[in-house]
Amino acid sequence: MSRSLVRLGAALTAGLLALTAAAGPAATALEKVPAQETAQEPSASAADADHRVIAFYQTIYETGSDGVRRYVDPKPLLGSVTDVNVGAIHLNADASLTVNDIPADHDELGVMWDDLATMQDQGVTVSAFLGGAAPGTYRYLREDFDRFYPVLRDFLRTYDLDGVALDIEETFSLADTVRLIDALRADFGPDFVVTLTPVATDMAGRSSFSGGFSYAELERQAGDRIDWYNTQFYCGWGDLRTTTVYDQILANGFTPGRVVAGTVTNPGNCSGYVDWATFDATVGTLVDRHPDFGGVFGWEYFNSVGHGGGGRESWFSHVRDVVNS
């Protein structure tokens, strides 16, 4: 279902509720949200938070120990996150587009699009993350931009997404990157969220993994068209055991508000996982030192190690408390 239609339906329903308000209190949320989430009105505190809390949402269906495949509902994140980055979005050789390996309009993704639209209506910014570890997307954009870019543009419009996170993990030049950013700005305007997802050592000027160019130079050339950088402090490209790599990024010319610190939410996801005591100390220090600290993202939602024995969503609710303490 087109998410613009979801929003239109919600708006029409809200209008009808307003007309009948005198007869009794109207519901605060109109989508299919469990009653306990509606009663809590969860999105307000997260949306108004000083620092971003971002969930990367890639595993949409998981298979349990019983062998049953189940949908991973993102709505429990309401109240904890400011942003959800959904993907990975891949452009394919035949100019098709998939969410991981599923066509975006496949029936089994319908519930996801509806749930993400619900979250948007409650103040969460939903972006598509483009690329990631699977190669091809940026090669196709580099080799035939005029054929492949419209596929991405039309997808972002169809699902009424708020932004795009460019996760470049293959060769893609500085000029290619600026061209893509400028095309997105031209088509979607200044309120559309455009971010990048480089590894931390690239941001510190010590490596060139995420595309093969200088991110400090990208910031000089196109920083005014980039909202922030979702920075990967894991997989050997830095970590959050200390503030050392974050400090190196600032020394390379970036300001704290531009740098969201990303970490893995489960030690099985990649190297660089840090325990809660270490995380709290490092992030707490960054918050104390930098009032404009960009925030934290977690890779990824479905298998996040909860805080204090809680569910996977509690990883993000604890991060919210730490960054806004």
N, C-alpha and C positions, 0 to 999 in steps of 0.2 A: 504494500500500500504506500502511496506517496505520502510523505510526512507532512507536506503542505496540506493535504486533505485531512490528515489527522488534526492538524491545528485549526483548520477551518471548522471541522465538526465540533471541536472543543469550544471555539469562539461562539458558534451558534447556540450550543447548549448553555454556555455561560449567560448568553443574552436571555434565554428563556428562564433561567433560574433567577436572574435579576428581576424579571417581571413578576415573579411569584414570591419574592423575598418577604413580603408582608405576611405571608401565610406561615412562615417558619424559616429556620436557618437553612441556608444553602450549603451544599457540600463544598469543601475547599478544593477538592481534586476530582476531576470528572473521568479520568482514565481508570483502567483496571489496576488500581493500587490497593493492596490489602488495607483493611480498616485501620490497623495499628499505625501504618505509615501515614495515612491521611490525617489521623488524629494528632500526630506529632508535628504536622506541618514542617517536615524536616529540611526543606531546601533553603530556608531563609538564612540560617546561621552559616551554612557552607557558602552560599552565594555571596554573602556579605563579609566573608573572611578576609583578613589582611593578606594572607599568603595562599598561593594555589595548592590544592591537593588534587592530583591527577591520577586516574586509574587507566592503565592500558588494558583494554578488553579485547583479547584475541581469541581465546578459547570460548566458543559460543555454545558448544555441546561437549560434555565430558562423559566418559564411560566410567561408572563406578566399579567398586570391587565385585559387585554382583553381576557385572557384565551389561548392565542396563545403561543406555545412552540417555542423558538428561540435559535439558536446556539450562544454561547458566544465566539466571535472572540478574540483570544489573541493578534493579530497583532498590535492593537493600543498601546500595551506596548513597541513596538520598540522605542528605543531612551531613554527609562526611566529605564528599568531593565537590570541587568546583567545576571539574572537567572530566569527561570520559573520552578517551581516544580509542576508536573502534577500528579494527582491521585484522590482519593486514590487507590493504587494498592492493591488488596486483593488476597491472596491464599486461595482456598476453599477446603473443605474436600475431594472432588473428584479429587484433583490435577489440577483443572482448575484455570484460572487467570482472574480476571475482573478488569476493571477500574470503581470504585464504584460498580455498579451492572450490568455492560455491558461488554460482552466479548471484549477483546482488538481489535479483528479483525472484530467487527461488522461494518456494512456499515455506520452507522451514526457517527462513530468515524473517518472515513476516512478523512474528511475535517480537523479535529483537527490534525491528524498526519501530513497532508500536511502543515498546517499552522505552526506547531511547527518546521518542517524541514526548512521552509522558515526562521523562526527566528534563527535557528541554523546557517544557511548559512550567516546570517547577524551579527553573533557574540554573540548571546545569548546562554548561557549554559542551556540545558534542562535536568532536572533530573526527575526520577519517585520518588514520595514519597510513601513509603511502610508501610501499616498498618493504623495507626490513631485510631480513637475511636472504630471502629468496631472490635470486637475480632475475633481471629482465626488464622490470618496469622503467628504470631510468635509462637503460640502453635504448629501449624503444622510443622514449621521449627524445633522447639525444639524436637518434638516427632519423626519425621522421616525426618531428614535433607536430606538424600540421595534421597528421593522421591520428596521433594518439592523444594529444592534449584534449581535443573536443570530447573524447570518451570520458576522461576524468571530469571535465567541466560539467558534462550533462549528468553524470552520476551524482556529483555534489548538489546540483540543482534538484534532481529528482527526489532525493531523500532529505532535502532541506537542511543540510548540515551547516553547522556554524563555523567550521574551519577545516583546515587540513594541516597535518604534521608531516613534514617531509623527512622520512627516515631513509637517508641515502647510504647504502652499504655496498655500492659498486661505483665504478668510475663515472663521474659526472662533473664536468668542469665548473669553475666559478661562473663563467659566462652562461653555461647551461642553466645553472641554478638561479641566477639573476633573471634570466629570461622567463623561467617558470614562475618565479615570484611575481614578476611584473604582469604576466598574463593573468594570474589569479587576482591580483589587485584590480586590474582593468575590468575583469568580468564580475567581481563580487564586491568591490568597494572597500572603504576603509574599516568597516565594522566586522568584516570577515576575519577570522583568526588565522594567521599564517605563522606557523612555527617550524623549527627544524629540530632534529633529534640526533645530534652528533655525539660521538664518544667524548668523554671528559678530557682525555689527553689531546684530542684535536683542538678543543676549546682552549687548552693551555698552551697550544703552539708546539707540542712535543711529538705529534704524529699527524698523519694525513689519511686516516682510514675512511672517514665518512665523505666520500666523493673524490678525495685526492687534492683538495685545495685548502687554502688558509681561511679559517673561520674568522679570524681577526680582520682579514681583508674583506670578507663578505659583509661583516658588520660595518666596515667603513663605506662600502659601496651601496649597501641595500638595507642597512639597519633600520632606517625609518619606515621600511615596508615589512619588517619582521616583528612579530609581537614578543616572542621570547624563544629561548632554546631549551628544549627538553634534553638534558645532558645525561648521558649514560655513565654512571659511576659503577661499572661492573664488567664482567667478562674480561678482566685483565686490563681494562682501560681506565683504571682509577677505582676508588671505593670510598665509603663513608666511615671508615674506621677512625679517621681524623679529618680535620679541615684542610689538610695539606694541598690536595689537588684542587679543591675549590679556591683556595687562596692563590694558587698558580693561575687559575683562569682569570681571576680579578687582576692579577699582575700583568696579564696579557691584554688588558684593555677593556674587559667587560665589566659592567656594573652589576651588583647583586640582583637587581630587579629583572635582569635579562636572563638569569641563570636559574632554572629549576633543576634541583638535584634529584636524579633518578637512581633508584636502587632496586634490587631484586627482592621479591616478597617471599621467596621460598629458596632454601639453599640448593634445591634441585634444579632451579631455573638457569643458574649460571654461577660462576665464581663471583665473589664480592659480597655475598650475603653477610649482613652484620646483625648481631643479636640486639634485643631491644635496649639493653643498658647502654651499649655502644652507640646505637642509633640515637637514643635520646640525648646522650651527652654531645655528640657531634652536631646534630641539628639544633639542639638547644643553644649551643655556642654560636652557630651561624645566625640564629634569630636574635640573640643578644647583641652580636656585633653589628648586624646589618638590619636596621628597621625595614628596609625595602627588600629583604631576602625573597627570592623568587618563588620558593616553595619546594614541594617534593612530588615526584611521581613514583608509582610502584608498578614494576613489571612482574607478573601480571595479576589480574584479579582472581581468576578461577581457583588457584591453589595457594592463595596468600595464607601465610601462617598467622592466625589470629592472635590478638593480644589478650593475655590473661585467660587463655582457654576459650576465647570467643570464636565466632565464625569468621569466615574469610573477610567479610565486610569490616570486622573490628580492626584489621590492619590499618585501614584507611581512617576509621574514626579515631584511633589512637594518634595517627600522624596529624590529623586535624588538631587534636588537643595540643600536641607538641609544638607545631608551627605557630599556633595562635595563643600560646601561653604567655 
